Amino acid sequence: MRYVIRSPEGGYLNDFVVVRTRTVTLNGTYVGTESDLHPTFKANEPRLALKFDTEADALTRIANVDPLHGGPEAFKGCTVEPTEE
Amino acid sequence: MFIGPCYILKNNGVSISTAITVAQLKAGTNGAIEILRSSLTQGSVATSAQYAAALLLKKTAAATVTAATAGTHLLKQNAVNPTSDASLGTSATGITGTAEGTDGEITITRGFNDLNGAEWLATPEERILIAQSGICAQKYLVAPQSATRYSELAFRELRAS
């Protein structure tokens, strides 16, 4: 059994969309990039959604402590549902 | 060759200096996956050093990783692809291991210089299939020098839906 995240509007989490990417440097040396992402809930059935291995993994995703991913507000009211997959 | 959507699992710049799993992929339940390409590189050190690394190994017990995020670590090759069927989680698809689980068959190993990195591009005949719910990974087999490290694992989903 795997788990999906459902928004209050009814759509299921299907992706994160990058809205901005920045280059990260340390002492002038390139060390990577970081991106601002927003979740999208465009899957109209669980089959088309992102699947999480365990319920805990999905709940961690909803807690969304990473501000780069929109913070907890991005998942306000969302619930975790099991799938038969 | 099969027809199916392609994706990339990516570790996009994490400091690594121990022999750990860099990226781990757990196939979904709707179909097997075939591995197309695997690479390990670093972007912060100019010191020559020689290593061996598993560009592809199969896990019999999952490593503990940071769960992958779609759009950051798990990318669609094409924007029109459906959502990946990979299972996301700390014992599933993710990056940068903190506990190693159990390694199974080490399928593709390369010795390489850290200045160049390593890349394995499978010919069509040697693309390796990972069964539904199977787990594969990329891993440094010895501790590398501390550096900001990158990896990519390209795969195709042979999904029924």
gemmi code that builds the backbone of each chain (N, CA, C; Angstrom):
import gemmi

chains = {
    "A": [
        ("MET", (0.843, -1.194, 0.000), (0.000, 0.000, 0.000), (0.883, 1.249, 0.000)),
        ("ARG", (0.496, 2.197, -0.829), (1.206, 3.477, -0.846), (0.227, 4.605, -0.516)),
        ("TYR", (0.745, 5.811, -0.402), (-0.076, 6.909, 0.105), (0.024, 8.133, -0.810)),
        ("VAL", (-1.080, 8.867, -0.890), (-1.121, 10.082, -1.690), (-1.613, 11.231, -0.813)),
        ("ILE", (-1.377, 12.446, -1.299), (-1.793, 13.645, -0.565), (-2.911, 14.328, -1.344)),
        ("ARG", (-4.005, 14.627, -0.631), (-5.162, 15.248, -1.271), (-5.373, 16.657, -0.721)),
        ("SER", (-5.617, 17.589, -1.614), (-5.856, 18.970, -1.190), (-7.319, 19.140, -0.784)),
        ("PRO", (-7.635, 20.212, -0.037), (-9.036, 20.444, 0.361), (-9.947, 20.626, -0.854)),
        ("GLU", (-9.383, 21.074, -1.954), (-10.187, 21.279, -3.171), (-10.434, 19.964, -3.906)),
        ("GLY", (-9.764, 18.913, -3.502), (-10.041, 17.601, -4.072), (-8.953, 17.029, -4.960)),
        ("GLY", (-8.059, 17.871, -5.451), (-6.989, 17.361, -6.302), (-5.901, 16.669, -5.492)),
        ("TYR", (-5.172, 15.808, -6.153), (-4.080, 15.089, -5.491), (-2.733, 15.696, -5.907)),
        ("LEU", (-1.783, 15.675, -4.965), (-0.448, 16.212, -5.244), (0.191, 15.420, -6.386)),
        ("ASN", (0.561, 16.132, -7.444), (1.155, 15.422, -8.580), (2.529, 15.952, -8.964)),
        ("ASP", (2.936, 17.098, -8.408), (4.229, 17.631, -8.841), (4.596, 18.828, -7.974)),
        ("PHE", (5.854, 19.230, -8.101), (6.298, 20.525, -7.594), (6.818, 21.303, -8.792)),
        ("VAL", (6.399, 22.538, -8.904), (6.822, 23.352, -10.042), (7.853, 24.373, -9.575)),
        ("VAL", (8.961, 24.419, -10.247), (10.009, 25.378, -9.912), (9.580, 26.763, -10.394)),
        ("VAL", (9.563, 27.725, -9.473), (9.190, 29.090, -9.854), (10.406, 30.006, -9.926)),
        ("ARG", (11.508, 29.609, -9.283), (12.731, 30.407, -9.370), (13.910, 29.564, -8.914)),
        ("THR", (15.045, 29.701, -9.598), (16.267, 28.990, -9.220), (17.402, 29.989, -9.068)),
        ("ARG", (18.154, 29.827, -7.993), (19.309, 30.705, -7.735), (20.583, 29.874, -7.664)),
        ("THR", (21.694, 30.478, -8.092), (22.998, 29.853, -7.943), (23.526, 30.127, -6.541)),
        ("VAL", (24.056, 29.107, -5.908), (24.609, 29.259, -4.559), (26.128, 29.180, -4.649)),
        ("THR", (26.796, 30.195, -4.107), (28.259, 30.205, -4.097), (28.757, 30.325, -2.670)),
        ("LEU", (29.962, 29.828, -2.448), (30.616, 29.936, -1.150), (32.032, 30.425, -1.412)),
        ("ASN", (32.353, 31.594, -0.905), (33.663, 32.213, -1.156), (33.951, 32.285, -2.653)),
        ("GLY", (32.925, 32.581, -3.404), (33.094, 32.750, -4.842), (33.080, 31.457, -5.634)),
        ("THR", (32.971, 30.326, -4.936), (32.972, 29.029, -5.627), (31.545, 28.509, -5.751)),
        ("TYR", (31.219, 28.048, -6.932), (29.890, 27.481, -7.160), (29.720, 26.205, -6.347)),
        ("VAL", (28.690, 26.136, -5.556), (28.449, 24.925, -4.787), (27.097, 24.288, -5.127)),
        ("GLY", (26.283, 24.953, -5.929), (25.020, 24.331, -6.298), (23.953, 25.374, -6.595)),
        ("THR", (22.739, 24.903, -6.647), (21.606, 25.782, -6.883), (20.518, 25.484, -5.867)),
        ("GLU", (19.667, 26.451, -5.640), (18.476, 26.181, -4.846), (17.286, 26.804, -5.557)),
        ("SER", (16.165, 26.141, -5.407), (14.971, 26.550, -6.141), (13.797, 26.758, -5.206)),
        ("ASP", (12.951, 27.715, -5.565), (11.650, 27.853, -4.912), (10.657, 27.007, -5.698)),
        ("LEU", (9.925, 26.165, -4.989), (8.961, 25.292, -5.651), (7.585, 25.451, -5.012)),
        ("HIS", (6.561, 25.271, -5.802), (5.205, 25.242, -5.276), (4.556, 23.932, -5.664)),
        ("PRO", (3.862, 23.302, -4.725), (3.185, 22.044, -5.065), (1.995, 22.296, -5.978)),
        ("THR", (1.711, 21.322, -6.824), (0.510, 21.391, -7.655), (-0.366, 20.179, -7.351)),
        ("PHE", (-1.661, 20.386, -7.386), (-2.625, 19.317, -7.039), (-3.542, 19.084, -8.242)),
        ("LYS", (-2.959, 18.703, -9.335), (-3.708, 18.593, -10.580), (-4.127, 17.167, -10.926)),
        ("ALA", (-3.737, 16.195, -10.091), (-4.160, 14.821, -10.365), (-5.607, 14.647, -9.902)),
        ("ASN", (-6.455, 14.149, -10.795), (-7.859, 14.006, -10.410), (-8.187, 12.614, -9.878)),
        ("GLU", (-7.169, 11.760, -9.821), (-7.363, 10.455, -9.169), (-6.012, 10.000, -8.623)),
        ("PRO", (-6.025, 9.136, -7.598), (-4.775, 8.727, -6.953), (-3.772, 8.103, -7.918)),
        ("ARG", (-4.273, 7.422, -8.926), (-3.392, 6.753, -9.881), (-2.420, 7.729, -10.541)),
        ("LEU", (-2.835, 8.995, -10.637), (-2.032, 9.992, -11.335), (-1.209, 10.864, -10.381)),
        ("ALA", (-1.237, 10.536, -9.100), (-0.595, 11.384, -8.096), (0.794, 10.870, -7.735)),
        ("LEU", (1.555, 11.707, -7.043), (2.808, 11.244, -6.447), (2.476, 10.279, -5.319)),
        ("LYS", (3.220, 9.157, -5.279), (2.947, 8.148, -4.252), (4.079, 8.125, -3.233)),
        ("PHE", (3.692, 8.032, -1.977), (4.667, 7.957, -0.895), (4.706, 6.543, -0.348)),
        ("ASP", (5.927, 6.153, 0.045), (6.159, 4.775, 0.440), (5.400, 4.409, 1.714)),
        ("THR", (5.356, 5.351, 2.652), (4.660, 5.096, 3.916), (3.789, 6.312, 4.254)),
        ("GLU", (2.869, 6.116, 5.173), (2.033, 7.230, 5.630), (2.899, 8.310, 6.275)),
        ("ALA", (3.929, 7.874, 7.010), (4.817, 8.838, 7.668), (5.532, 9.711, 6.645)),
        ("ASP", (5.931, 9.100, 5.528), (6.585, 9.895, 4.481), (5.643, 10.971, 3.946)),
        ("ALA", (4.394, 10.614, 3.756), (3.421, 11.587, 3.242), (3.131, 12.673, 4.272)),
        ("LEU", (3.028, 12.291, 5.531), (2.776, 13.284, 6.580), (3.958, 14.241, 6.723)),
        ("THR", (5.155, 13.729, 6.543), (6.338, 14.600, 6.577), (6.274, 15.598, 5.437)),
        ("ARG", (5.827, 15.124, 4.283), (5.701, 16.017, 3.127), (4.691, 17.126, 3.404)),
        ("ILE", (3.579, 16.774, 4.042), (2.559, 17.770, 4.375), (3.103, 18.784, 5.382)),
        ("ALA", (3.905, 18.326, 6.324), (4.480, 19.244, 7.315), (5.341, 20.280, 6.604)),
        ("ASN", (6.009, 19.864, 5.534), (6.661, 20.784, 4.596), (7.434, 21.886, 5.314)),
        ("VAL", (8.409, 21.495, 6.098), (9.146, 22.478, 6.889), (10.079, 23.330, 6.029)),
        ("ASP", (10.308, 22.909, 4.796), (11.255, 23.631, 3.949), (10.581, 24.878, 3.359)),
        ("PRO", (11.045, 26.077, 3.748), (10.417, 27.295, 3.209), (10.565, 27.420, 1.699)),
        ("LEU", (11.581, 26.761, 1.136), (11.755, 26.821, -0.317), (10.623, 26.111, -1.048)),
        ("HIS", (9.880, 25.276, -0.316), (8.768, 24.540, -0.921), (7.427, 25.153, -0.543)),
        ("GLY", (7.476, 26.406, -0.128), (6.225, 27.093, 0.184), (5.834, 27.035, 1.651)),
        ("GLY", (6.558, 26.268, 2.452), (6.254, 26.164, 3.869), (4.948, 25.432, 4.125)),
        ("PRO", (4.571, 25.302, 5.390), (3.350, 24.556, 5.740), (2.097, 25.092, 5.068)),
        ("GLU", (2.065, 26.385, 4.773), (0.882, 26.987, 4.144), (0.546, 26.321, 2.808)),
        ("ALA", (1.574, 25.840, 2.128), (1.346, 25.251, 0.811), (0.522, 23.970, 0.894)),
        ("PHE", (0.482, 23.360, 2.086), (-0.257, 22.102, 2.254), (-1.393, 22.243, 3.263)),
        ("LYS", (-1.816, 23.461, 3.513), (-2.864, 23.703, 4.517), (-4.140, 22.946, 4.145)),
        ("GLY", (-4.644, 22.181, 5.100), (-5.893, 21.445, 4.885), (-5.743, 20.147, 4.137)),
        ("CYS", (-4.528, 19.797, 3.736), (-4.337, 18.562, 2.969), (-4.424, 17.333, 3.867)),
        ("THR", (-4.823, 16.239, 3.285), (-4.926, 14.976, 4.015), (-4.169, 13.878, 3.266)),
        ("VAL", (-3.855, 12.822, 4.002), (-3.171, 11.670, 3.417), (-4.175, 10.548, 3.228)),
        ("GLU", (-4.150, 9.944, 2.054), (-5.056, 8.834, 1.771), (-4.270, 7.628, 1.287)),
        ("PRO", (-4.668, 6.437, 1.711), (-3.998, 5.241, 1.197), (-4.480, 4.921, -0.215)),
        ("THR", (-3.634, 4.259, -0.972), (-4.043, 3.757, -2.277), (-3.968, 2.240, -2.251)),
        ("GLU", (-4.506, 1.621, -3.258), (-4.452, 0.154, -3.313), (-3.213, -0.326, -4.061)),
        ("GLU", (-2.397, 0.613, -4.508), (-1.201, 0.231, -5.261), (-0.083, -0.198, -4.321)),
    ],
    "B": [
        ("MET", (13.959, -2.282, -26.878), (13.613, -1.051, -26.168), (12.106, -0.959, -25.977)),
        ("PHE", (11.732, -0.322, -24.897), (10.331, -0.139, -24.587), (9.952, 1.322, -24.766)),
        ("ILE", (8.678, 1.557, -24.853), (8.178, 2.912, -24.893), (7.631, 3.251, -23.514)),
        ("GLY", (8.018, 4.377, -22.988), (7.506, 4.795, -21.691), (8.147, 6.110, -21.302)),
        ("PRO", (7.573, 6.811, -20.348), (8.101, 8.111, -19.956), (9.431, 7.987, -19.213)),
        ("CYS", (10.319, 8.950, -19.426), (11.641, 8.941, -18.812), (11.741, 10.025, -17.738)),
        ("TYR", (12.556, 9.743, -16.739), (12.735, 10.639, -15.605), (14.203, 10.649, -15.188)),
        ("ILE", (14.565, 11.616, -14.369), (15.915, 11.683, -13.806), (15.799, 11.843, -12.296)),
        ("LEU", (16.508, 10.986, -11.570), (16.665, 11.164, -10.135), (18.011, 11.845, -9.927)),
        ("LYS", (18.004, 12.954, -9.212), (19.172, 13.823, -9.204), (19.540, 14.230, -7.783)),
        ("ASN", (20.809, 14.087, -7.463), (21.343, 14.674, -6.233), (22.105, 15.911, -6.667)),
        ("ASN", (21.577, 17.061, -6.312), (22.040, 18.300, -6.927), (22.936, 19.116, -6.013)),
        ("GLY", (24.006, 18.507, -5.515), (24.965, 19.288, -4.755), (24.851, 19.097, -3.264)),
        ("VAL", (25.427, 18.013, -2.752), (25.440, 17.722, -1.320), (26.873, 17.375, -0.933)),
        ("SER", (27.339, 17.887, 0.201), (28.692, 17.567, 0.655), (28.738, 16.115, 1.103)),
        ("ILE", (29.609, 15.343, 0.461), (29.741, 13.915, 0.771), (31.218, 13.586, 0.944)),
        ("SER", (31.546, 12.889, 2.023), (32.934, 12.489, 2.258), (33.021, 11.092, 2.863)),
        ("THR", (31.941, 10.336, 2.766), (31.935, 8.967, 3.282), (31.383, 8.026, 2.220)),
        ("ALA", (31.604, 6.739, 2.451), (31.133, 5.738, 1.491), (29.644, 5.509, 1.714)),
        ("ILE", (28.820, 6.310, 1.056), (27.374, 6.234, 1.289), (26.617, 6.190, -0.041)),
        ("THR", (25.342, 5.872, 0.099), (24.435, 5.929, -1.040), (24.190, 7.386, -1.410)),
        ("VAL", (24.369, 7.696, -2.677), (24.205, 9.081, -3.145), (22.759, 9.319, -3.559)),
        ("ALA", (22.192, 8.339, -4.244), (20.784, 8.441, -4.639), (20.201, 7.037, -4.668)),
        ("GLN", (18.949, 6.940, -4.299), (18.264, 5.640, -4.241), (16.906, 5.770, -4.925)),
        ("LEU", (16.573, 4.769, -5.719), (15.331, 4.797, -6.494), (14.524, 3.543, -6.195)),
        ("LYS", (13.289, 3.726, -5.777), (12.387, 2.591, -5.554), (11.316, 2.618, -6.626)),
        ("ALA", (11.289, 1.590, -7.441), (10.314, 1.518, -8.527), (8.899, 1.476, -7.973)),
        ("GLY", (7.969, 2.012, -8.729), (6.572, 1.965, -8.336), (5.979, 0.578, -8.533)),
        ("THR", (4.680, 0.492, -8.307), (4.020, -0.813, -8.390), (3.346, -1.045, -9.736)),
        ("ASN", (3.337, -0.018, -10.582), (2.619, -0.141, -11.856), (3.467, -0.663, -13.000)),
        ("GLY", (4.743, -0.884, -12.759), (5.590, -1.407, -13.817), (7.048, -1.355, -13.425)),
        ("ALA", (7.860, -2.128, -14.146), (9.291, -2.112, -13.900), (9.893, -0.821, -14.444)),
        ("ILE", (11.154, -0.584, -14.124), (11.876, 0.545, -14.711), (13.132, 0.010, -15.374)),
        ("GLU", (13.580, 0.718, -16.407), (14.869, 0.373, -16.989), (15.816, 1.555, -16.813)),
        ("ILE", (17.039, 1.227, -16.447), (18.031, 2.260, -16.167), (18.724, 2.634, -17.467)),
        ("LEU", (18.747, 3.933, -17.756), (19.308, 4.419, -19.014), (20.716, 4.994, -18.850)),
        ("ARG", (20.967, 5.647, -17.746), (22.241, 6.353, -17.576), (22.471, 6.616, -16.104)),
        ("SER", (23.741, 6.681, -15.722), (24.076, 6.973, -14.329), (25.377, 7.757, -14.295)),
        ("SER", (25.438, 8.781, -13.447), (26.682, 9.550, -13.358), (26.922, 10.017, -11.935)),
        ("LEU", (28.206, 10.155, -11.608), (28.645, 10.703, -10.325), (29.745, 11.718, -10.616)),
        ("THR", (29.580, 12.935, -10.113), (30.597, 13.961, -10.311), (30.694, 14.805, -9.046)),
        ("GLN", (31.691, 15.700, -9.042), (31.793, 16.671, -7.948), (32.139, 18.026, -8.545)),
        ("GLY", (31.852, 19.089, -7.785), (32.015, 20.414, -8.372), (32.794, 21.393, -7.532)),
        ("SER", (33.555, 20.925, -6.532), (34.165, 21.911, -5.644), (35.630, 21.666, -5.338)),
        ("VAL", (36.209, 20.555, -5.782), (37.588, 20.230, -5.403), (38.424, 20.027, -6.659)),
        ("ALA", (39.645, 20.580, -6.651), (40.541, 20.451, -7.803), (41.702, 19.504, -7.512)),
        ("THR", (41.517, 18.628, -6.513), (42.567, 17.688, -6.128), (42.307, 16.327, -6.763)),
        ("SER", (43.337, 15.786, -7.393), (43.191, 14.477, -8.019), (43.034, 13.389, -6.963)),
        ("ALA", (42.121, 12.480, -7.180), (41.932, 11.342, -6.275), (41.210, 10.251, -7.050)),
        ("GLN", (41.593, 9.008, -6.792), (41.051, 7.885, -7.548), (40.124, 7.044, -6.664)),
        ("TYR", (38.942, 6.716, -7.179), (37.957, 5.957, -6.401), (37.344, 4.838, -7.224)),
        ("ALA", (36.601, 3.992, -6.515), (35.656, 3.085, -7.158), (34.267, 3.429, -6.632)),
        ("ALA", (33.314, 3.383, -7.512), (31.939, 3.676, -7.096), (30.984, 2.779, -7.869)),
        ("ALA", (29.882, 2.480, -7.231), (28.836, 1.710, -7.897), (27.903, 2.688, -8.593)),
        ("LEU", (27.948, 2.707, -9.912), (27.022, 3.562, -10.645), (25.630, 2.954, -10.656)),
        ("LEU", (25.565, 1.671, -10.368), (24.258, 1.039, -10.184), (24.417, -0.201, -9.320)),
        ("LEU", (23.672, -0.250, -8.248), (23.601, -1.466, -7.438), (22.161, -1.677, -7.023)),
        ("LYS", (21.856, -2.916, -6.678), (20.509, -3.249, -6.220), (20.544, -3.414, -4.709)),
        ("LYS", (19.559, -2.856, -4.051), (19.460, -2.945, -2.599), (18.494, -4.072, -2.230)),
        ("THR", (18.904, -4.897, -1.273), (17.967, -5.891, -0.748), (17.244, -5.344, 0.483)),
        ("ALA", (17.795, -4.310, 1.087), (17.090, -3.540, 2.118), (17.448, -2.078, 1.878)),
        ("ALA", (16.453, -1.239, 1.922), (16.647, 0.166, 1.528), (17.572, 0.899, 2.482)),
        ("ALA", (18.357, 1.806, 1.928), (19.087, 2.763, 2.750), (18.105, 3.797, 3.284)),
        ("THR", (18.498, 4.455, 4.374), (17.724, 5.589, 4.866), (18.245, 6.845, 4.181)),
        ("VAL", (17.344, 7.549, 3.528), (17.740, 8.691, 2.699), (16.830, 9.882, 2.997)),
        ("THR", (17.172, 11.018, 2.435), (16.265, 12.160, 2.433), (15.271, 11.959, 1.302)),
        ("ALA", (14.001, 11.927, 1.630), (12.983, 11.648, 0.609), (13.095, 12.622, -0.554)),
        ("ALA", (12.982, 12.086, -1.754), (13.085, 12.919, -2.952), (11.863, 13.835, -3.072)),
        ("THR", (12.096, 15.009, -3.641), (11.018, 15.944, -3.948), (10.886, 16.068, -5.455)),
        ("ALA", (9.680, 15.898, -5.944), (9.450, 16.110, -7.376), (9.785, 17.552, -7.715)),
        ("GLY", (10.421, 17.742, -8.855), (10.793, 19.091, -9.261), (12.160, 19.503, -8.793)),
        ("THR", (12.676, 18.813, -7.774), (14.024, 19.101, -7.277), (14.944, 17.913, -7.517)),
        ("HIS", (14.515, 16.754, -7.033), (15.335, 15.552, -7.158), (14.790, 14.588, -8.206)),
        ("LEU", (13.510, 14.576, -8.374), (12.877, 13.663, -9.329), (12.260, 14.507, -10.437)),
        ("LEU", (12.908, 14.466, -11.595), (12.539, 15.374, -12.678), (11.970, 14.601, -13.861)),
        ("LYS", (10.993, 15.219, -14.520), (10.477, 14.652, -15.763), (11.433, 15.005, -16.896)),
        ("GLN", (11.707, 14.019, -17.762), (12.517, 14.348, -18.933), (11.767, 15.327, -19.828)),
        ("ASN", (10.473, 15.118, -19.946), (9.621, 16.006, -20.727), (8.493, 16.511, -19.839)),
        ("ALA", (8.162, 17.781, -20.002), (7.127, 18.372, -19.152), (5.776, 17.686, -19.323)),
        ("VAL", (5.570, 17.036, -20.467), (4.271, 16.400, -20.705), (4.200, 15.004, -20.092)),
        ("ASN", (5.289, 14.536, -19.487), (5.261, 13.212, -18.863), (4.212, 13.149, -17.760)),
        ("PRO", (3.650, 11.978, -17.527), (2.807, 11.816, -16.339), (3.663, 11.853, -15.085)),
        ("THR", (3.022, 12.002, -13.952), (3.738, 11.958, -12.682), (4.437, 10.611, -12.537)),
        ("SER", (5.671, 10.649, -12.051), (6.428, 9.400, -11.893), (5.714, 8.451, -10.946)),
        ("ASP", (5.856, 7.168, -11.220), (5.263, 6.140, -10.360), (6.209, 5.736, -9.226)),
        ("ALA", (7.406, 6.298, -9.194), (8.367, 5.928, -8.150), (7.785, 6.203, -6.765)),
        ("SER", (8.125, 5.340, -5.802), (7.670, 5.548, -4.425), (8.639, 6.482, -3.719)),
        ("LEU", (8.105, 7.557, -3.150), (8.935, 8.535, -2.464), (8.966, 8.230, -0.973)),
        ("GLY", (10.127, 8.435, -0.354), (10.174, 8.218, 1.088), (11.578, 8.035, 1.597)),
        ("THR", (11.690, 7.978, 2.921), (13.012, 7.867, 3.543), (13.590, 6.461, 3.435)),
        ("SER", (12.773, 5.480, 3.125), (13.283, 4.134, 2.825), (12.888, 3.759, 1.408)),
        ("ALA", (12.808, 4.744, 0.562), (12.391, 4.522, -0.823), (13.216, 5.447, -1.719)),
        ("THR", (12.545, 6.242, -2.557), (13.279, 7.113, -3.470), (13.730, 8.379, -2.750)),
        ("GLY", (15.035, 8.630, -2.784), (15.575, 9.795, -2.120), (17.059, 9.928, -2.373)),
        ("ILE", (17.671, 10.861, -1.664), (19.099, 11.149, -1.882), (19.864, 11.109, -0.573)),
        ("THR", (21.159, 10.918, -0.671), (22.127, 11.069, 0.425), (21.767, 10.179, 1.624)),
        ("GLY", (22.309, 8.997, 1.625), (22.022, 8.043, 2.678), (22.603, 8.444, 4.023)),
        ("THR", (21.875, 8.099, 5.074), (22.394, 8.256, 6.432), (22.546, 6.907, 7.113)),
        ("ALA", (21.883, 5.886, 6.609), (22.068, 4.498, 7.054), (21.978, 3.648, 5.793)),
        ("GLU", (22.824, 2.660, 5.689), (23.073, 2.070, 4.379), (22.153, 0.932, 3.958)),
        ("GLY", (21.344, 0.423, 4.824), (20.520, -0.710, 4.407), (21.409, -1.882, 4.040)),
        ("THR", (20.988, -2.687, 3.037), (21.775, -3.836, 2.608), (21.972, -3.788, 1.113)),
        ("ASP", (23.233, -3.834, 0.697), (23.529, -3.848, -0.729), (23.366, -5.264, -1.266)),
        ("GLY", (22.776, -5.365, -2.429), (22.683, -6.648, -3.120), (23.692, -6.694, -4.240)),
        ("GLU", (23.229, -7.065, -5.412), (24.114, -7.151, -6.579), (24.644, -5.764, -6.939)),
        ("ILE", (25.961, -5.669, -7.057), (26.565, -4.417, -7.539), (26.768, -4.580, -9.032)),
        ("THR", (25.902, -3.951, -9.789), (25.806, -4.257, -11.215), (26.831, -3.522, -12.051)),
        ("ILE", (26.992, -2.232, -11.830), (27.898, -1.411, -12.637), (28.861, -0.686, -11.710)),
        ("THR", (30.135, -1.001, -11.835), (31.161, -0.356, -11.018), (32.142, 0.353, -11.929)),
        ("ARG", (32.595, 1.520, -11.522), (33.612, 2.226, -12.283), (34.676, 2.759, -11.323)),
        ("GLY", (35.961, 2.622, -11.733), (37.021, 3.347, -11.069), (37.241, 4.625, -11.856)),
        ("PHE", (37.429, 5.723, -11.171), (37.532, 6.992, -11.894), (38.274, 8.019, -11.066)),
        ("ASN", (38.757, 9.053, -11.741), (39.391, 10.168, -11.052), (38.333, 11.194, -10.679)),
        ("ASP", (38.439, 11.695, -9.470), (37.432, 12.631, -8.963), (37.366, 13.909, -9.796)),
        ("LEU", (38.443, 14.239, -10.475), (38.433, 15.451, -11.289), (37.503, 15.299, -12.496)),
        ("ASN", (37.323, 14.062, -12.927), (36.510, 13.821, -14.119), (35.107, 13.329, -13.800)),
        ("GLY", (34.977, 12.600, -12.707), (33.703, 11.963, -12.426), (33.528, 10.707, -13.270)),
        ("ALA", (32.381, 10.079, -13.141), (32.115, 8.840, -13.870), (30.725, 8.898, -14.471)),
        ("GLU", (30.592, 8.310, -15.650), (29.282, 8.256, -16.295), (29.136, 6.908, -16.980)),
        ("TRP", (27.993, 6.302, -16.828), (27.684, 5.039, -17.495), (26.426, 5.256, -18.321)),
        ("LEU", (26.566, 5.059, -19.619), (25.437, 5.175, -20.539), (25.177, 3.789, -21.102)),
        ("ALA", (24.067, 3.224, -20.734), (23.771, 1.851, -21.141), (23.465, 1.782, -22.631)),
        ("THR", (24.027, 0.792, -23.309), (23.561, 0.516, -24.662), (22.161, -0.076, -24.546)),
        ("PRO", (21.365, -0.029, -25.604), (20.001, -0.552, -25.492), (19.960, -1.992, -24.984)),
        ("GLU", (20.935, -2.809, -25.390), (20.911, -4.219, -24.991), (21.242, -4.420, -23.520)),
        ("GLU", (21.936, -3.480, -22.907), (22.370, -3.693, -21.524), (21.621, -2.812, -20.520)),
        ("ARG", (20.525, -2.218, -20.948), (19.722, -1.474, -19.981), (19.176, -2.448, -18.946)),
        ("ILE", (19.387, -2.121, -17.712), (19.047, -3.038, -16.620), (17.654, -2.739, -16.112)),
        ("LEU", (16.866, -3.784, -15.939), (15.499, -3.624, -15.454), (15.453, -3.806, -13.938)),
        ("ILE", (14.700, -2.959, -13.306), (14.423, -3.077, -11.874), (12.933, -3.385, -11.749)),
        ("ALA", (12.637, -4.465, -11.057), (11.246, -4.917, -10.970), (10.390, -3.962, -10.146)),
        ("GLN", (9.074, -4.136, -10.243), (8.145, -3.345, -9.443), (8.544, -3.409, -7.968)),
        ("SER", (8.589, -2.244, -7.332), (8.964, -2.110, -5.914), (10.418, -2.471, -5.645)),
        ("GLY", (11.191, -2.749, -6.680), (12.619, -2.998, -6.499), (13.361, -1.702, -6.197)),
        ("ILE", (14.525, -1.854, -5.591), (15.291, -0.678, -5.168), (16.696, -0.748, -5.777)),
        ("CYS", (17.118, 0.348, -6.382), (18.485, 0.438, -6.882), (19.081, 1.761, -6.413)),
        ("ALA", (20.411, 1.875, -6.553), (21.071, 3.042, -5.988), (22.409, 3.291, -6.654)),
        ("GLN", (22.929, 4.485, -6.392), (24.301, 4.842, -6.721), (25.034, 5.014, -5.400)),
        ("LYS", (26.301, 4.562, -5.357), (26.984, 4.593, -4.065), (28.488, 4.671, -4.236)),
        ("TYR", (29.131, 5.491, -3.421), (30.589, 5.470, -3.333), (30.987, 4.252, -2.503)),
        ("LEU", (31.852, 3.424, -3.067), (32.238, 2.194, -2.377), (33.358, 2.448, -1.377)),
        ("VAL", (34.088, 3.543, -1.556), (35.086, 3.976, -0.572), (34.806, 5.441, -0.270)),
        ("ALA", (35.323, 5.907, 0.854), (35.075, 7.294, 1.248), (35.788, 8.243, 0.292)),
        ("PRO", (35.071, 9.119, -0.373), (35.719, 10.098, -1.253), (36.179, 11.313, -0.450)),
        ("GLN", (37.017, 12.125, -1.064), (37.397, 13.370, -0.404), (36.159, 14.267, -0.286)),
        ("SER", (36.170, 15.106, 0.734), (35.010, 15.969, 0.951), (34.828, 16.913, -0.222)),
        ("ALA", (33.640, 16.912, -0.784), (33.349, 17.769, -1.930), (31.842, 17.886, -2.078)),
        ("THR", (31.425, 18.892, -2.815), (30.017, 19.024, -3.177), (29.764, 18.107, -4.362)),
        ("ARG", (28.906, 17.136, -4.159), (28.789, 16.052, -5.142), (27.409, 16.033, -5.807)),
        ("TYR", (27.432, 15.557, -7.036), (26.230, 15.531, -7.865), (26.057, 14.131, -8.442)),
        ("SER", (24.837, 13.755, -8.646), (24.590, 12.481, -9.320), (23.312, 12.594, -10.137)),
        ("GLU", (23.258, 11.787, -11.181), (22.030, 11.671, -11.969), (21.807, 10.206, -12.308)),
        ("LEU", (20.574, 9.794, -12.187), (20.187, 8.437, -12.557), (18.969, 8.560, -13.478)),
        ("ALA", (19.187, 8.297, -14.754), (18.100, 8.435, -15.729), (17.423, 7.082, -15.918)),
        ("PHE", (16.103, 7.090, -15.956), (15.374, 5.824, -16.077), (14.070, 6.016, -16.833)),
        ("ARG", (13.566, 4.895, -17.319), (12.295, 4.874, -18.039), (11.323, 3.989, -17.266)),
        ("GLU", (10.094, 4.426, -17.161), (9.068, 3.614, -16.486), (8.286, 2.818, -17.521)),
        ("LEU", (8.215, 1.532, -17.298), (7.483, 0.633, -18.209), (6.134, 0.361, -17.573)),
        ("ARG", (5.321, 1.384, -17.561), (4.130, 1.329, -16.723), (2.910, 0.885, -17.506)),
        ("ALA", (2.037, 0.268, -16.765), (0.793, -0.190, -17.370), (-0.236, 0.923, -17.406)),
        ("SER", (-0.076, 1.924, -16.542), (-1.057, 3.018, -16.521), (-0.396, 4.312, -16.129)),
    ],
}
model = gemmi.Model(1)
for chain_id, residues in chains.items():
    chain = gemmi.Chain(chain_id)
    for i, (resn, *xyz) in enumerate(residues, 1):
        res = gemmi.Residue()
        res.name, res.seqid = resn, gemmi.SeqId(i, " ")
        for name, pos in zip(("N", "CA", "C"), xyz):
            atom = gemmi.Atom()
            atom.name, atom.element = name, gemmi.Element(name[0])
            atom.pos, atom.b_iso = gemmi.Position(*pos), 0.0
            res.add_atom(atom)
        chain.add_residue(res)
    model.add_chain(chain)
structure = gemmi.Structure()
structure.add_model(model)
structure.setup_entities()
